[in-house]
Amino acid sequence: MKNNRLITIVVALLSLVGIVLFLMTMGVDSEDRVAISDAVSPLVTYSLVLLILTAGVTILASIFSLFKNPTALKKALFGLLGIGVLLVISYILSSDGQVVDANEKVIAIEGGSVSKNTSTGIWLSIILIVIAGGFFVWDLLKGIVKS
């Protein structure tokens, strides 16, 4: 009960600070770019700090809950192992050739690590899409058979 009240107070204070920062941006002349930048900068910084804190707390809470539940930790480690295996397969399939954009401008030179890493990411995405598509089709067929 006391914990809920504390959380409510903290959320209300954070919201109040955000509202005040937002209202400070509304009173600025829209033609004065420097004034707009000066007014918006604290709001953006505040938002980034809240985002980083929220992500950090979420990650830490997830890690602590994993250590409290050994079966969930085992499943998470198997999932990470699976992603690691797919990443190795993607790296093996990837090429380190030259990367060009739609205008034939060179983005990454041939033989560079940027080219290899980009290709690895593309192959990993393709493999994950194929796996997801396979599970989708399997679930669809399983539903058709049941009905």
Sequence and secondary structure as in RCSB ss.txt:
>XXXX:A:sequence
MKNNRLITIVVALLSLVGIVLFLMTMGVDSEDRVAISDAVSPLVTYSLVLLILTAGVTILASIFSLFKNPTALKK
ALFGLLGIGVLLVISYILSSDGQVVDANEKVIAIEGGSVSKNTSTGIWLSIILIVIAGGFFVWDLLKGIVKS
>XXXX:A:secstr
 HHHHHHHHHHHHHHHHHHHHHHHHHTS TT HHHHHHHHHHHHHHHHHHHHHHHHHHHHHHHHHHHH HHHHHH
HHHHHHHHHHHHHHHHHH     EE TTS EEE TT HHHHHHHHHHHHHHHHHHHHHHHHHHHHHHHHHH 
